[in-house]
Amino acid sequence: MNLKQIRESRWFKFGTNIYVLVSSFFIIWMLFFDTNSFRILWSLESKIDDLERQKQELIRQIQDDRIFIKKLSDSIELEKFGRENYYLKKADEEIFIIEFRDSLDTSS
């Protein structure tokens, strides 16, 4: 094929049409270079999905905390929690903390 045959080709005429050139430039610009490009929209969608997952996890944690607070409204449960986590004691008691040998750090 020489240059004359290529210029007379149907696809060459279609591809060099001004409307086709402007439209393809516009589509390429909108897909890749614009501030609202496909790439940016895709990354924003993934961020939205991550935030939705984080929201669900936080809602679950809030529900767990509400159950825990409701449980601590009982004075017996509150005393049990204080003794287990903060080693609180009554005035006439002594508390002994037993640590097992395998739980101690013996690297030194």
Biopython code that builds the backbone (N, CA, C, O; Angstrom):
import numpy as np
from Bio.PDB.StructureBuilder import StructureBuilder

atoms = [
    (1, "MET", "N", (0.841, -1.183, 0.000)),
    (1, "MET", "CA", (0.000, 0.000, 0.000)),
    (1, "MET", "C", (0.888, 1.249, 0.000)),
    (1, "MET", "O", (1.825, 1.383, 0.787)),
    (2, "ASN", "N", (0.559, 2.116, -0.885)),
    (2, "ASN", "CA", (1.296, 3.373, -0.876)),
    (2, "ASN", "C", (0.479, 4.439, -0.157)),
    (2, "ASN", "O", (-0.624, 4.167, 0.317)),
    (3, "LEU", "N", (1.010, 5.626, -0.079)),
    (3, "LEU", "CA", (0.394, 6.709, 0.683)),
    (3, "LEU", "C", (-0.963, 7.110, 0.103)),
    (3, "LEU", "O", (-1.884, 7.439, 0.850)),
    (4, "LYS", "N", (-1.086, 7.083, -1.205)),
    (4, "LYS", "CA", (-2.349, 7.462, -1.844)),
    (4, "LYS", "C", (-3.446, 6.471, -1.492)),
    (4, "LYS", "O", (-4.576, 6.876, -1.221)),
    (5, "GLN", "N", (-3.137, 5.195, -1.492)),
    (5, "GLN", "CA", (-4.134, 4.187, -1.144)),
    (5, "GLN", "C", (-4.537, 4.292, 0.327)),
    (5, "GLN", "O", (-5.696, 4.076, 0.678)),
    (6, "ILE", "N", (-3.573, 4.623, 1.177)),
    (6, "ILE", "CA", (-3.882, 4.780, 2.604)),
    (6, "ILE", "C", (-4.806, 5.972, 2.813)),
    (6, "ILE", "O", (-5.744, 5.897, 3.607)),
    (7, "ARG", "N", (-4.548, 7.079, 2.104)),
    (7, "ARG", "CA", (-5.395, 8.268, 2.249)),
    (7, "ARG", "C", (-6.805, 8.027, 1.726)),
    (7, "ARG", "O", (-7.756, 8.625, 2.229)),
    (8, "GLU", "N", (-6.955, 7.185, 0.752)),
    (8, "GLU", "CA", (-8.275, 6.898, 0.189)),
    (8, "GLU", "C", (-9.002, 5.809, 0.976)),
    (8, "GLU", "O", (-10.166, 5.516, 0.704)),
    (9, "SER", "N", (-8.321, 5.215, 1.945)),
    (9, "SER", "CA", (-8.934, 4.156, 2.748)),
    (9, "SER", "C", (-10.091, 4.714, 3.568)),
    (9, "SER", "O", (-10.075, 5.863, 4.010)),
    (10, "ARG", "N", (-11.086, 3.868, 3.754)),
    (10, "ARG", "CA", (-12.286, 4.265, 4.502)),
    (10, "ARG", "C", (-11.949, 4.598, 5.956)),
    (10, "ARG", "O", (-12.467, 5.572, 6.502)),
    (11, "TRP", "N", (-11.091, 3.804, 6.579)),
    (11, "TRP", "CA", (-10.739, 4.013, 7.983)),
    (11, "TRP", "C", (-9.890, 5.266, 8.169)),
    (11, "TRP", "O", (-10.013, 5.947, 9.188)),
    (12, "PHE", "N", (-9.055, 5.571, 7.229)),
    (12, "PHE", "CA", (-8.247, 6.791, 7.315)),
    (12, "PHE", "C", (-9.129, 8.025, 7.230)),
    (12, "PHE", "O", (-8.924, 8.989, 7.968)),
    (13, "LYS", "N", (-10.108, 8.001, 6.336)),
    (13, "LYS", "CA", (-11.038, 9.123, 6.225)),
    (13, "LYS", "C", (-11.856, 9.275, 7.505)),
    (13, "LYS", "O", (-12.095, 10.385, 7.981)),
    (14, "PHE", "N", (-12.269, 8.156, 8.039)),
    (14, "PHE", "CA", (-13.049, 8.211, 9.281)),
    (14, "PHE", "C", (-12.177, 8.705, 10.442)),
    (14, "PHE", "O", (-12.635, 9.515, 11.247)),
    (15, "GLY", "N", (-10.952, 8.239, 10.540)),
    (15, "GLY", "CA", (-10.052, 8.607, 11.628)),
    (15, "GLY", "C", (-9.564, 10.036, 11.563)),
    (15, "GLY", "O", (-9.232, 10.621, 12.594)),
    (16, "THR", "N", (-9.512, 10.615, 10.369)),
    (16, "THR", "CA", (-9.050, 11.990, 10.238)),
    (16, "THR", "C", (-10.195, 12.991, 10.216)),
    (16, "THR", "O", (-9.961, 14.186, 10.040)),
    (17, "ASN", "N", (-11.397, 12.540, 10.387)),
    (17, "ASN", "CA", (-12.548, 13.432, 10.486)),
    (17, "ASN", "C", (-12.371, 14.294, 11.734)),
    (17, "ASN", "O", (-12.005, 13.781, 12.791)),
    (18, "ILE", "N", (-12.627, 15.593, 11.621)),
    (18, "ILE", "CA", (-12.397, 16.523, 12.722)),
    (18, "ILE", "C", (-13.269, 16.179, 13.928)),
    (18, "ILE", "O", (-12.828, 16.334, 15.067)),
    (19, "TYR", "N", (-14.478, 15.724, 13.702)),
    (19, "TYR", "CA", (-15.370, 15.384, 14.808)),
    (19, "TYR", "C", (-14.875, 14.154, 15.572)),
    (19, "TYR", "O", (-14.969, 14.090, 16.798)),
    (20, "VAL", "N", (-14.353, 13.193, 14.836)),
    (20, "VAL", "CA", (-13.815, 11.987, 15.465)),
    (20, "VAL", "C", (-12.561, 12.346, 16.264)),
    (20, "VAL", "O", (-12.379, 11.844, 17.373)),
    (21, "LEU", "N", (-11.702, 13.196, 15.727)),
    (21, "LEU", "CA", (-10.487, 13.582, 16.431)),
    (21, "LEU", "C", (-10.799, 14.363, 17.706)),
    (21, "LEU", "O", (-10.224, 14.095, 18.760)),
    (22, "VAL", "N", (-11.706, 15.320, 17.605)),
    (22, "VAL", "CA", (-12.060, 16.119, 18.781)),
    (22, "VAL", "C", (-12.758, 15.249, 19.824)),
    (22, "VAL", "O", (-12.484, 15.368, 21.018)),
    (23, "SER", "N", (-13.651, 14.384, 19.379)),
    (23, "SER", "CA", (-14.361, 13.498, 20.323)),
    (23, "SER", "C", (-13.404, 12.545, 21.020)),
    (23, "SER", "O", (-13.514, 12.338, 22.228)),
    (24, "SER", "N", (-12.459, 11.956, 20.274)),
    (24, "SER", "CA", (-11.515, 11.036, 20.918)),
    (24, "SER", "C", (-10.574, 11.787, 21.849)),
    (24, "SER", "O", (-10.225, 11.260, 22.905)),
    (25, "PHE", "N", (-10.151, 12.996, 21.499)),
    (25, "PHE", "CA", (-9.342, 13.789, 22.408)),
    (25, "PHE", "C", (-10.117, 14.089, 23.693)),
    (25, "PHE", "O", (-9.574, 13.983, 24.792)),
    (26, "PHE", "N", (-11.379, 14.462, 23.546)),
    (26, "PHE", "CA", (-12.224, 14.772, 24.696)),
    (26, "PHE", "C", (-12.400, 13.544, 25.597)),
    (26, "PHE", "O", (-12.309, 13.661, 26.819)),
    (27, "ILE", "N", (-12.646, 12.388, 25.016)),
    (27, "ILE", "CA", (-12.822, 11.158, 25.805)),
    (27, "ILE", "C", (-11.541, 10.792, 26.534)),
    (27, "ILE", "O", (-11.582, 10.433, 27.711)),
    (28, "ILE", "N", (-10.411, 10.876, 25.859)),
    (28, "ILE", "CA", (-9.129, 10.565, 26.503)),
    (28, "ILE", "C", (-8.849, 11.563, 27.618)),
    (28, "ILE", "O", (-8.380, 11.183, 28.691)),
    (29, "TRP", "N", (-9.132, 12.833, 27.368)),
    (29, "TRP", "CA", (-8.917, 13.854, 28.400)),
    (29, "TRP", "C", (-9.780, 13.570, 29.619)),
    (29, "TRP", "O", (-9.284, 13.645, 30.743)),
    (30, "MET", "N", (-11.046, 13.248, 29.435)),
    (30, "MET", "CA", (-11.958, 13.011, 30.552)),
    (30, "MET", "C", (-11.601, 11.727, 31.312)),
    (30, "MET", "O", (-11.782, 11.664, 32.528)),
    (31, "LEU", "N", (-11.106, 10.722, 30.621)),
    (31, "LEU", "CA", (-10.781, 9.459, 31.288)),
    (31, "LEU", "C", (-9.487, 9.521, 32.080)),
    (31, "LEU", "O", (-9.386, 8.874, 33.122)),
    (32, "PHE", "N", (-8.496, 10.275, 31.627)),
    (32, "PHE", "CA", (-7.183, 10.190, 32.246)),
    (32, "PHE", "C", (-6.650, 11.488, 32.856)),
    (32, "PHE", "O", (-5.919, 11.429, 33.845)),
    (33, "PHE", "N", (-6.984, 12.647, 32.310)),
    (33, "PHE", "CA", (-6.313, 13.875, 32.725)),
    (33, "PHE", "C", (-7.181, 14.849, 33.506)),
    (33, "PHE", "O", (-6.640, 15.734, 34.170)),
    (34, "ASP", "N", (-8.462, 14.730, 33.458)),
    (34, "ASP", "CA", (-9.356, 15.675, 34.128)),
    (34, "ASP", "C", (-9.321, 15.471, 35.641)),
    (34, "ASP", "O", (-8.908, 14.414, 36.119)),
    (35, "THR", "N", (-9.756, 16.488, 36.395)),
    (35, "THR", "CA", (-9.772, 16.365, 37.861)),
    (35, "THR", "C", (-10.802, 15.343, 38.324)),
    (35, "THR", "O", (-10.699, 14.831, 39.439)),
    (36, "ASN", "N", (-11.773, 15.043, 37.507)),
    (36, "ASN", "CA", (-12.761, 14.007, 37.833)),
    (36, "ASN", "C", (-12.547, 12.783, 36.953)),
    (36, "ASN", "O", (-13.509, 12.186, 36.470)),
    (37, "SER", "N", (-11.312, 12.418, 36.748)),
    (37, "SER", "CA", (-10.992, 11.318, 35.849)),
    (37, "SER", "C", (-11.424, 9.980, 36.448)),
    (37, "SER", "O", (-11.745, 9.877, 37.631)),
    (38, "PHE", "N", (-11.420, 8.989, 35.609)),
    (38, "PHE", "CA", (-11.818, 7.642, 36.015)),
    (38, "PHE", "C", (-10.914, 7.108, 37.111)),
    (38, "PHE", "O", (-11.389, 6.450, 38.037)),
    (39, "ARG", "N", (-9.635, 7.377, 37.023)),
    (39, "ARG", "CA", (-8.667, 6.914, 38.019)),
    (39, "ARG", "C", (-8.954, 7.520, 39.387)),
    (39, "ARG", "O", (-8.907, 6.821, 40.399)),
    (40, "ILE", "N", (-9.246, 8.804, 39.423)),
    (40, "ILE", "CA", (-9.541, 9.475, 40.697)),
    (40, "ILE", "C", (-10.865, 8.982, 41.268)),
    (40, "ILE", "O", (-10.981, 8.752, 42.472)),
    (41, "LEU", "N", (-11.854, 8.823, 40.411)),
    (41, "LEU", "CA", (-13.143, 8.316, 40.885)),
    (41, "LEU", "C", (-13.014, 6.904, 41.447)),
    (41, "LEU", "O", (-13.672, 6.560, 42.428)),
    (42, "TRP", "N", (-12.172, 6.094, 40.828)),
    (42, "TRP", "CA", (-11.972, 4.724, 41.302)),
    (42, "TRP", "C", (-11.300, 4.728, 42.680)),
    (42, "TRP", "O", (-11.673, 3.952, 43.560)),
    (43, "SER", "N", (-10.310, 5.602, 42.859)),
    (43, "SER", "CA", (-9.644, 5.664, 44.168)),
    (43, "SER", "C", (-10.601, 6.196, 45.232)),
    (43, "SER", "O", (-10.563, 5.736, 46.374)),
    (44, "LEU", "N", (-11.447, 7.143, 44.883)),
    (44, "LEU", "CA", (-12.426, 7.648, 45.841)),
    (44, "LEU", "C", (-13.440, 6.577, 46.224)),
    (44, "LEU", "O", (-13.855, 6.494, 47.380)),
    (45, "GLU", "N", (-13.835, 5.762, 45.258)),
    (45, "GLU", "CA", (-14.751, 4.658, 45.560)),
    (45, "GLU", "C", (-14.117, 3.655, 46.525)),
    (45, "GLU", "O", (-14.784, 3.144, 47.425)),
    (46, "SER", "N", (-12.835, 3.378, 46.333)),
    (46, "SER", "CA", (-12.170, 2.437, 47.241)),
    (46, "SER", "C", (-12.048, 3.039, 48.641)),
    (46, "SER", "O", (-12.170, 2.318, 49.632)),
    (47, "LYS", "N", (-11.807, 4.350, 48.737)),
    (47, "LYS", "CA", (-11.759, 5.000, 50.048)),
    (47, "LYS", "C", (-13.125, 4.949, 50.727)),
    (47, "LYS", "O", (-13.218, 4.739, 51.936)),
    (48, "ILE", "N", (-14.177, 5.141, 49.943)),
    (48, "ILE", "CA", (-15.537, 5.061, 50.498)),
    (48, "ILE", "C", (-15.801, 3.669, 51.035)),
    (48, "ILE", "O", (-16.380, 3.517, 52.111)),
    (49, "ASP", "N", (-15.384, 2.653, 50.297)),
    (49, "ASP", "CA", (-15.574, 1.268, 50.765)),
    (49, "ASP", "C", (-14.809, 1.022, 52.058)),
    (49, "ASP", "O", (-15.331, 0.390, 52.977)),
    (50, "ASP", "N", (-13.575, 1.516, 52.138)),
    (50, "ASP", "CA", (-12.785, 1.355, 53.362)),
    (50, "ASP", "C", (-13.449, 2.055, 54.542)),
    (50, "ASP", "O", (-13.496, 1.515, 55.646)),
    (51, "LEU", "N", (-13.957, 3.251, 54.305)),
    (51, "LEU", "CA", (-14.615, 3.990, 55.378)),
    (51, "LEU", "C", (-15.922, 3.318, 55.814)),
    (51, "LEU", "O", (-16.278, 3.353, 56.992)),
    (52, "GLU", "N", (-16.625, 2.714, 54.873)),
    (52, "GLU", "CA", (-17.849, 1.980, 55.235)),
    (52, "GLU", "C", (-17.513, 0.777, 56.113)),
    (52, "GLU", "O", (-18.217, 0.491, 57.081)),
    (53, "ARG", "N", (-16.430, 0.073, 55.768)),
    (53, "ARG", "CA", (-16.012, -1.059, 56.596)),
    (53, "ARG", "C", (-15.595, -0.587, 57.989)),
    (53, "ARG", "O", (-15.921, -1.223, 58.990)),
    (54, "GLN", "N", (-14.873, 0.528, 58.044)),
    (54, "GLN", "CA", (-14.452, 1.081, 59.327)),
    (54, "GLN", "C", (-15.666, 1.528, 60.136)),
    (54, "GLN", "O", (-15.691, 1.361, 61.356)),
    (55, "LYS", "N", (-16.652, 2.083, 59.486)),
    (55, "LYS", "CA", (-17.878, 2.512, 60.163)),
    (55, "LYS", "C", (-18.595, 1.315, 60.784)),
    (55, "LYS", "O", (-19.057, 1.386, 61.922)),
    (56, "GLN", "N", (-18.687, 0.219, 60.034)),
    (56, "GLN", "CA", (-19.340, -0.976, 60.565)),
    (56, "GLN", "C", (-18.584, -1.529, 61.771)),
    (56, "GLN", "O", (-19.197, -1.967, 62.744)),
    (57, "GLU", "N", (-17.260, -1.508, 61.708)),
    (57, "GLU", "CA", (-16.453, -1.994, 62.830)),
    (57, "GLU", "C", (-16.648, -1.103, 64.056)),
    (57, "GLU", "O", (-16.759, -1.602, 65.175)),
    (58, "LEU", "N", (-16.688, 0.207, 63.848)),
    (58, "LEU", "CA", (-16.886, 1.114, 64.976)),
    (58, "LEU", "C", (-18.284, 0.974, 65.573)),
    (58, "LEU", "O", (-18.450, 1.077, 66.789)),
    (59, "ILE", "N", (-19.281, 0.740, 64.736)),
    (59, "ILE", "CA", (-20.640, 0.504, 65.245)),
    (59, "ILE", "C", (-20.665, -0.759, 66.102)),
    (59, "ILE", "O", (-21.308, -0.790, 67.152)),
    (60, "ARG", "N", (-19.957, -1.806, 65.648)),
    (60, "ARG", "CA", (-19.895, -3.041, 66.426)),
    (60, "ARG", "C", (-19.193, -2.801, 67.761)),
    (60, "ARG", "O", (-19.629, -3.315, 68.791)),
    (61, "GLN", "N", (-18.114, -2.028, 67.750)),
    (61, "GLN", "CA", (-17.409, -1.722, 68.996)),
    (61, "GLN", "C", (-18.272, -0.895, 69.942)),
    (61, "GLN", "O", (-18.225, -1.097, 71.155)),
    (62, "ILE", "N", (-19.054, 0.026, 69.407)),
    (62, "ILE", "CA", (-19.953, 0.822, 70.240)),
    (62, "ILE", "C", (-20.998, -0.066, 70.892)),
    (62, "ILE", "O", (-21.326, 0.114, 72.064)),
    (63, "GLN", "N", (-21.514, -1.010, 70.147)),
    (63, "GLN", "CA", (-22.502, -1.942, 70.716)),
    (63, "GLN", "C", (-21.873, -2.784, 71.817)),
    (63, "GLN", "O", (-22.484, -3.010, 72.861)),
    (64, "ASP", "N", (-20.650, -3.248, 71.578)),
    (64, "ASP", "CA", (-19.965, -4.026, 72.620)),
    (64, "ASP", "C", (-19.726, -3.186, 73.870)),
    (64, "ASP", "O", (-19.887, -3.672, 74.990)),
    (65, "ASP", "N", (-19.342, -1.932, 73.679)),
    (65, "ASP", "CA", (-19.104, -1.044, 74.824)),
    (65, "ASP", "C", (-20.397, -0.741, 75.572)),
    (65, "ASP", "O", (-20.389, -0.632, 76.798)),
    (66, "ARG", "N", (-21.499, -0.604, 74.856)),
    (66, "ARG", "CA", (-22.784, -0.367, 75.527)),
    (66, "ARG", "C", (-23.177, -1.565, 76.387)),
    (66, "ARG", "O", (-23.675, -1.410, 77.502)),
    (67, "ILE", "N", (-22.945, -2.757, 75.851)),
    (67, "ILE", "CA", (-23.239, -3.963, 76.633)),
    (67, "ILE", "C", (-22.345, -4.008, 77.860)),
    (67, "ILE", "O", (-22.803, -4.357, 78.948)),
    (68, "PHE", "N", (-21.065, -3.656, 77.697)),
    (68, "PHE", "CA", (-20.120, -3.669, 78.808)),
    (68, "PHE", "C", (-20.511, -2.643, 79.872)),
    (68, "PHE", "O", (-20.448, -2.933, 81.067)),
    (69, "ILE", "N", (-20.911, -1.452, 79.444)),
    (69, "ILE", "CA", (-21.330, -0.415, 80.401)),
    (69, "ILE", "C", (-22.589, -0.833, 81.136)),
    (69, "ILE", "O", (-22.727, -0.598, 82.336)),
    (70, "LYS", "N", (-23.504, -1.454, 80.412)),
    (70, "LYS", "CA", (-24.736, -1.939, 81.049)),
    (70, "LYS", "C", (-24.393, -3.011, 82.081)),
    (70, "LYS", "O", (-24.999, -3.067, 83.151)),
    (71, "LYS", "N", (-23.424, -3.855, 81.756)),
    (71, "LYS", "CA", (-22.999, -4.899, 82.688)),
    (71, "LYS", "C", (-22.341, -4.285, 83.923)),
    (71, "LYS", "O", (-22.516, -4.792, 85.031)),
    (72, "LEU", "N", (-21.583, -3.196, 83.743)),
    (72, "LEU", "CA", (-20.905, -2.567, 84.872)),
    (72, "LEU", "C", (-21.841, -1.740, 85.755)),
    (72, "LEU", "O", (-21.424, -1.264, 86.811)),
    (73, "SER", "N", (-23.072, -1.566, 85.351)),
    (73, "SER", "CA", (-24.000, -0.819, 86.204)),
    (73, "SER", "C", (-24.356, -1.620, 87.457)),
    (73, "SER", "O", (-24.830, -1.050, 88.440)),
    (74, "ASP", "N", (-24.135, -2.924, 87.430)),
    (74, "ASP", "CA", (-24.326, -3.766, 88.612)),
    (74, "ASP", "C", (-23.090, -3.617, 89.511)),
    (74, "ASP", "O", (-21.961, -3.675, 89.026)),
    (75, "SER", "N", (-23.303, -3.425, 90.808)),
    (75, "SER", "CA", (-22.179, -3.178, 91.715)),
    (75, "SER", "C", (-21.271, -4.408, 91.856)),
    (75, "SER", "O", (-20.061, -4.261, 92.031)),
    (76, "ILE", "N", (-21.828, -5.588, 91.785)),
    (76, "ILE", "CA", (-21.005, -6.812, 91.892)),
    (76, "ILE", "C", (-20.089, -6.934, 90.675)),
    (76, "ILE", "O", (-18.909, -7.258, 90.810)),
    (77, "GLU", "N", (-20.628, -6.679, 89.502)),
    (77, "GLU", "CA", (-19.805, -6.738, 88.288)),
    (77, "GLU", "C", (-18.749, -5.632, 88.282)),
    (77, "GLU", "O", (-17.628, -5.845, 87.820)),
    (78, "LEU", "N", (-19.103, -4.455, 88.794)),
    (78, "LEU", "CA", (-18.143, -3.364, 88.866)),
    (78, "LEU", "C", (-16.983, -3.706, 89.799)),
    (78, "LEU", "O", (-15.825, -3.415, 89.498)),
    (79, "GLU", "N", (-17.308, -4.331, 90.943)),
    (79, "GLU", "CA", (-16.261, -4.746, 91.881)),
    (79, "GLU", "C", (-15.378, -5.822, 91.258)),
    (79, "GLU", "O", (-14.157, -5.798, 91.414)),
    (80, "LYS", "N", (-15.993, -6.761, 90.556)),
    (80, "LYS", "CA", (-15.235, -7.826, 89.894)),
    (80, "LYS", "C", (-14.283, -7.231, 88.843)),
    (80, "LYS", "O", (-13.123, -7.631, 88.751)),
    (81, "PHE", "N", (-14.783, -6.282, 88.063)),
    (81, "PHE", "CA", (-13.952, -5.630, 87.040)),
    (81, "PHE", "C", (-12.782, -4.891, 87.686)),
    (81, "PHE", "O", (-11.653, -4.995, 87.206)),
    (82, "GLY", "N", (-13.028, -4.153, 88.757)),
    (82, "GLY", "CA", (-11.966, -3.420, 89.438)),
    (82, "GLY", "C", (-10.919, -4.342, 90.025)),
    (82, "GLY", "O", (-9.729, -4.034, 89.973)),
    (83, "ARG", "N", (-11.336, -5.464, 90.582)),
    (83, "ARG", "CA", (-10.381, -6.409, 91.165)),
    (83, "ARG", "C", (-9.527, -7.075, 90.089)),
    (83, "ARG", "O", (-8.324, -7.255, 90.276)),
    (84, "GLU", "N", (-10.142, -7.442, 88.961)),
    (84, "GLU", "CA", (-9.405, -8.160, 87.916)),
    (84, "GLU", "C", (-8.454, -7.247, 87.144)),
    (84, "GLU", "O", (-7.336, -7.654, 86.829)),
    (85, "ASN", "N", (-8.868, -6.048, 86.839)),
    (85, "ASN", "CA", (-8.072, -5.202, 85.951)),
    (85, "ASN", "C", (-7.196, -4.190, 86.682)),
    (85, "ASN", "O", (-6.118, -3.848, 86.196)),
    (86, "TYR", "N", (-7.633, -3.712, 87.824)),
    (86, "TYR", "CA", (-6.880, -2.666, 88.521)),
    (86, "TYR", "C", (-6.353, -3.125, 89.877)),
    (86, "TYR", "O", (-5.804, -2.321, 90.630)),
    (87, "TYR", "N", (-6.512, -4.391, 90.190)),
    (87, "TYR", "CA", (-6.016, -4.990, 91.436)),
    (87, "TYR", "C", (-6.501, -4.225, 92.663)),
    (87, "TYR", "O", (-5.752, -4.029, 93.619)),
    (88, "LEU", "N", (-7.755, -3.797, 92.626)),
    (88, "LEU", "CA", (-8.332, -3.114, 93.776)),
    (88, "LEU", "C", (-8.622, -4.142, 94.866)),
    (88, "LEU", "O", (-8.853, -5.318, 94.584)),
    (89, "LYS", "N", (-8.605, -3.677, 96.120)),
    (89, "LYS", "CA", (-8.844, -4.595, 97.223)),
    (89, "LYS", "C", (-9.608, -3.873, 98.317)),
    (89, "LYS", "O", (-9.678, -2.645, 98.366)),
    (90, "LYS", "N", (-10.164, -4.671, 99.171)),
    (90, "LYS", "CA", (-10.832, -4.104, 100.339)),
    (90, "LYS", "C", (-9.769, -3.797, 101.389)),
    (90, "LYS", "O", (-8.626, -4.239, 101.266)),
    (91, "ALA", "N", (-10.136, -3.051, 102.406)),
    (91, "ALA", "CA", (-9.177, -2.588, 103.400)),
    (91, "ALA", "C", (-8.533, -3.738, 104.179)),
    (91, "ALA", "O", (-7.360, -3.641, 104.542)),
    (92, "ASP", "N", (-9.253, -4.800, 104.438)),
    (92, "ASP", "CA", (-8.709, -5.886, 105.257)),
    (92, "ASP", "C", (-8.233, -7.071, 104.419)),
    (92, "ASP", "O", (-8.124, -8.181, 104.939)),
    (93, "GLU", "N", (-7.948, -6.858, 103.131)),
    (93, "GLU", "CA", (-7.512, -7.951, 102.262)),
    (93, "GLU", "C", (-6.071, -7.741, 101.821)),
    (93, "GLU", "O", (-5.541, -6.630, 101.835)),
    (94, "GLU", "N", (-5.465, -8.846, 101.434)),
    (94, "GLU", "CA", (-4.174, -8.792, 100.768)),
    (94, "GLU", "C", (-4.308, -9.512, 99.443)),
    (94, "GLU", "O", (-5.001, -10.525, 99.349)),
    (95, "ILE", "N", (-3.651, -8.997, 98.424)),
    (95, "ILE", "CA", (-3.733, -9.597, 97.089)),
    (95, "ILE", "C", (-2.355, -10.103, 96.718)),
    (95, "ILE", "O", (-1.357, -9.394, 96.851)),
    (96, "PHE", "N", (-2.314, -11.335, 96.254)),
    (96, "PHE", "CA", (-1.075, -11.934, 95.778)),
    (96, "PHE", "C", (-1.216, -12.172, 94.277)),
    (96, "PHE", "O", (-2.165, -12.813, 93.822)),
    (97, "ILE", "N", (-0.269, -11.653, 93.527)),
    (97, "ILE", "CA", (-0.277, -11.837, 92.072)),
    (97, "ILE", "C", (0.716, -12.938, 91.755)),
    (97, "ILE", "O", (1.908, -12.819, 92.040)),
    (98, "ILE", "N", (0.218, -13.998, 91.167)),
    (98, "ILE", "CA", (1.051, -15.159, 90.848)),
    (98, "ILE", "C", (1.363, -15.114, 89.356)),
    (98, "ILE", "O", (0.465, -15.136, 88.514)),
    (99, "GLU", "N", (2.646, -15.052, 89.053)),
    (99, "GLU", "CA", (3.081, -15.087, 87.663)),
    (99, "GLU", "C", (3.795, -16.411, 87.435)),
    (99, "GLU", "O", (4.655, -16.813, 88.218)),
    (100, "PHE", "N", (3.435, -17.059, 86.382)),
    (100, "PHE", "CA", (4.051, -18.343, 86.061)),
    (100, "PHE", "C", (5.401, -18.116, 85.393)),
    (100, "PHE", "O", (5.631, -17.088, 84.756)),
    (101, "ARG", "N", (6.270, -19.078, 85.547)),
    (101, "ARG", "CA", (7.631, -18.940, 85.065)),
    (101, "ARG", "C", (7.680, -18.737, 83.543)),
    (101, "ARG", "O", (8.519, -17.978, 83.057)),
    (102, "ASP", "N", (6.811, -19.390, 82.796)),
    (102, "ASP", "CA", (6.850, -19.249, 81.342)),
    (102, "ASP", "C", (6.317, -17.895, 80.883)),
    (102, "ASP", "O", (6.556, -17.512, 79.738)),
    (103, "SER", "N", (5.614, -17.170, 81.722)),
    (103, "SER", "CA", (5.122, -15.858, 81.327)),
    (103, "SER", "C", (6.104, -14.744, 81.667)),
    (103, "SER", "O", (5.906, -13.605, 81.244)),
    (104, "LEU", "N", (7.158, -15.047, 82.422)),
    (104, "LEU", "CA", (8.146, -14.053, 82.777)),
    (104, "LEU", "C", (9.176, -13.905, 81.663)),
    (104, "LEU", "O", (9.448, -14.855, 80.929)),
    (105, "ASP", "N", (9.735, -12.732, 81.543)),
    (105, "ASP", "CA", (10.764, -12.480, 80.544)),
    (105, "ASP", "C", (12.101, -12.925, 81.123)),
    (105, "ASP", "O", (12.607, -12.285, 82.045)),
    (106, "THR", "N", (12.684, -14.000, 80.610)),
    (106, "THR", "CA", (13.941, -14.543, 81.133)),
    (106, "THR", "C", (15.086, -14.345, 80.145)),
    (106, "THR", "O", (16.088, -15.058, 80.203)),
    (107, "SER", "N", (14.943, -13.377, 79.235)),
    (107, "SER", "CA", (15.984, -13.187, 78.235)),
    (107, "SER", "C", (17.223, -12.501, 78.782)),
    (107, "SER", "O", (18.277, -12.556, 78.148)),
    (108, "SER", "N", (17.129, -11.840, 79.968)),
    (108, "SER", "CA", (18.288, -11.115, 80.479)),
    (108, "SER", "C", (19.138, -11.958, 81.388)),
    (108, "SER", "O", (20.153, -11.485, 81.899)),
]
sb = StructureBuilder()
sb.init_structure("model")
sb.init_model(0)
sb.init_chain("A")
sb.init_seg("    ")
for serial, (resi, resn, name, xyz) in enumerate(atoms, 1):
    if name == "N":
        sb.init_residue(resn, " ", resi, " ")
    sb.init_atom(name, np.array(xyz, "f"), 0.0, 1.0, " ", f" {name:<3s}", serial, name[0])
structure = sb.get_structure()
